Amino acid sequence: MPDKFESNGVSHAADLPLAWMPISHIQPGQGEQWQYAGAALLRALAVLETPVSEIERDISSPGGKAMERLEAKLDLALSLMAQLARQQAAPPPLHRIVLRAKSLEWLGETAPAPQQLVLLSLYISPKLPQPLMLPAKVTGVALQDNGVSRVRADFVGLSEEMEDWLARTLFRFHRRDIQQSHVRQNDAG
């Protein structure tokens, strides 16, 4: 595994809550349950992050004003529910991660064994306090100079729908990262 995270392909680098636990195998039906919940989570995140178009934002009509009030109430309800969920169960510690369509790399104080099957719990957005549950096989572990381990795990058994939603999410995150980079460059210049 190289000293730096691999940079080929669309990826998203961030500090996100992540937990892993070794598993011996994936129980029948459990993988499908994780895939269904994961795809639903990624669909919901896409809806939450989709900006409202100017046409939809027309509040001059009574229906437009009612929709804007409803959206504000819904945003508040989601925010309060997310806050409550965070208070009920503390998320795992933040890890520096690089997420790709078929793998996840992270830095951590502890690491699974190479070739170990693990279940990753990745909290992909603070907007939704539910983790993506991703079964994966550890394909690389490297101890860094600072004593932290760099781990790479390739996802196993992802459904076509889950792969599609993960790729869409990564593309959206990647596009947003590029836009934010341009804004920072323009602000600095």
RAJONOR-V640205 format. One record per helix or strand. SS is the DSSP state (h for helix, s for strand). FROM is the first residue (numbers start at 1). LEN is the number of residues. If there is no record, write none. Layout:
# RAJONOR-V640205
ss=[SS;SS]
from=[FROM;FROM]
len=[LEN;LEN]
This chain:
# RAJONOR-V640205
ss=[s;h;h;s;s;s;s;s;s;s;h]
from=[12;30;62;94;103;117;125;128;132;149;160]
len=[11;20;27;6;6;6;1;1;12;7;29]
